[in-house]
Amino acid sequence: MKKYIAIIITVIMLMASNLWAAGSVTQTLSDTANPIMKSLKFACTGDAADGSIPNTNISADIMAAIEGFFVYTISAYPTSGGTAPDAADVTILQGTFDILGGKGVNLIHATLRQDFYPYSLFMTSWRYWPITSTLTLAVANQATHSANYTIELIVGR
């Protein structure tokens, strides 16, 4: 009898773990008031179990629309009406290069919007980053379950 109870409990736990949704990221590209600039927004919802989101490549259609542009600014802010995130780190990779130069630590804030410029470690200076291949968004250390936040890139020619 104990064996059957253990099996039933194990099955219930496995079923429950499959119900937890992985974090999600939705991408939206839109025009800005400036005709040579665009806004790329990543609307993020953290995982219900651990608050994480998957590393996310810019979609092929958005990439085709912004290739040859430059990244001007990166912003992070809690999504209005959502669950506030905790402080977290943002990395935006182009290939193996972090276009934030490792300075995206604590870019996500629980209540405030924070803005940042691309940074070159080699040149030790701020710079506009040319988009020549797919960018990948990665967020680390965000542990608030089902947190809602937005990462926004302003890109232009």
C-alpha positions in Angstrom: 0.0 0.0 0.0 2.8 2.4 0.9 4.4 1.7 -2.5 1.2 2.8 -4.3 0.9 6.0 -2.3 4.5 6.8 -3.1 3.9 6.2 -6.8 0.7 8.4 -6.7 2.5 11.2 -5.0 5.4 11.0 -7.5 3.0 11.2 -10.4 1.1 14.2 -8.9 4.4 16.0 -8.4 5.5 15.3 -11.9 2.2 16.5 -13.3 2.3 19.7 -11.2 5.8 20.5 -12.4 4.6 20.3 -16.0 1.9 22.9 -15.3 4.4 25.6 -14.3 4.9 27.7 -17.4 8.4 28.7 -18.4 9.0 32.4 -18.6 8.1 34.1 -21.8 9.3 37.0 -23.9 7.2 38.8 -26.6 9.0 41.1 -29.1 7.5 44.2 -30.7 9.1 46.6 -33.1 7.5 50.0 -33.6 8.3 53.4 -35.0 9.2 56.4 -32.8 8.5 60.1 -33.3 11.9 60.3 -35.0 11.6 58.7 -38.5 15.1 57.2 -38.5 14.6 55.4 -35.1 12.6 52.4 -33.9 11.7 50.9 -30.6 12.2 47.2 -30.0 10.4 46.1 -26.8 10.8 42.7 -25.1 7.8 42.2 -22.8 9.0 39.6 -20.3 7.1 37.5 -17.9 9.1 35.5 -15.4 8.7 31.8 -14.9 6.0 30.9 -12.3 8.5 28.6 -10.5 11.7 30.6 -10.4 11.2 34.0 -12.2 13.5 33.2 -15.1 13.0 33.8 -18.8 14.7 32.0 -21.6 17.5 33.6 -23.5 15.8 35.2 -26.5 17.1 35.9 -30.0 15.6 38.8 -32.0 13.1 37.2 -34.4 14.2 36.9 -38.1 11.6 39.5 -39.3 12.6 42.1 -36.7 16.2 41.4 -37.4 15.7 42.0 -41.1 14.0 45.3 -40.3 16.8 46.6 -38.1 20.0 45.1 -39.5 22.4 47.9 -40.2 20.9 50.1 -37.5 22.8 51.1 -34.3 21.6 50.4 -30.7 21.4 53.9 -29.0 19.9 53.1 -25.6 18.7 50.1 -23.6 16.0 50.6 -21.0 14.5 48.3 -18.4 11.3 49.0 -16.4 8.5 47.2 -14.6 5.5 46.6 -16.9 2.6 48.7 -15.8 -0.1 46.7 -14.0 2.1 43.6 -13.6 4.0 41.9 -10.8 7.1 44.0 -10.0 10.5 42.2 -10.6 13.4 42.2 -8.3 16.8 43.7 -9.2 18.2 41.7 -12.1 21.0 41.7 -14.6 20.7 42.2 -18.4 23.0 41.0 -21.1 22.5 41.6 -24.7 24.8 39.5 -26.9 25.8 39.9 -30.5 27.6 36.6 -31.1 29.8 36.4 -28.0 30.0 40.1 -27.4 28.0 41.7 -24.6 27.0 45.0 -26.1 26.6 46.4 -22.5 30.2 45.5 -21.7 29.1 43.7 -18.5 27.6 46.9 -17.2 24.0 45.6 -17.3 24.2 44.5 -13.7 21.0 45.6 -11.8 19.6 47.2 -14.9 16.2 45.9 -14.0 14.8 47.7 -10.9 11.6 46.8 -9.0 10.0 50.3 -9.4 12.1 52.5 -11.6 12.9 52.8 -15.2 16.7 52.6 -15.8 18.4 53.6 -19.1 21.8 52.6 -20.4 24.1 53.0 -23.4 26.1 50.3 -25.1 29.6 50.1 -23.8 32.8 48.8 -25.2 35.2 47.1 -22.8 38.0 47.2 -25.3 37.7 50.9 -26.0 36.5 51.6 -22.4 33.9 54.0 -23.6 30.3 54.3 -24.4 29.3 53.9 -28.1 26.5 53.2 -30.4 26.5 49.5 -31.3 26.1 48.5 -35.0 23.6 45.6 -35.5 25.4 43.3 -37.8 24.0 39.9 -36.6 21.3 38.5 -34.3 21.1 40.0 -30.9 20.2 37.8 -27.9 18.6 39.0 -24.7 19.5 37.3 -21.5 18.4 38.1 -17.9 20.0 36.7 -14.8 19.2 36.8 -11.1 15.5 37.8 -11.5 13.7 35.5 -9.0 10.3 37.0 -8.5 7.8 34.5 -9.7 5.7 35.7 -12.7 7.3 39.1 -12.6 6.5 41.5 -15.5 9.1 43.8 -16.9 10.0 45.4 -20.2 13.4 45.7 -21.9 13.5 48.3 -24.6 16.1 49.0 -27.2 16.1 52.3 -29.2 17.8 51.6 -32.5 18.4 54.1 -35.4 20.4 54.8 -38.5 
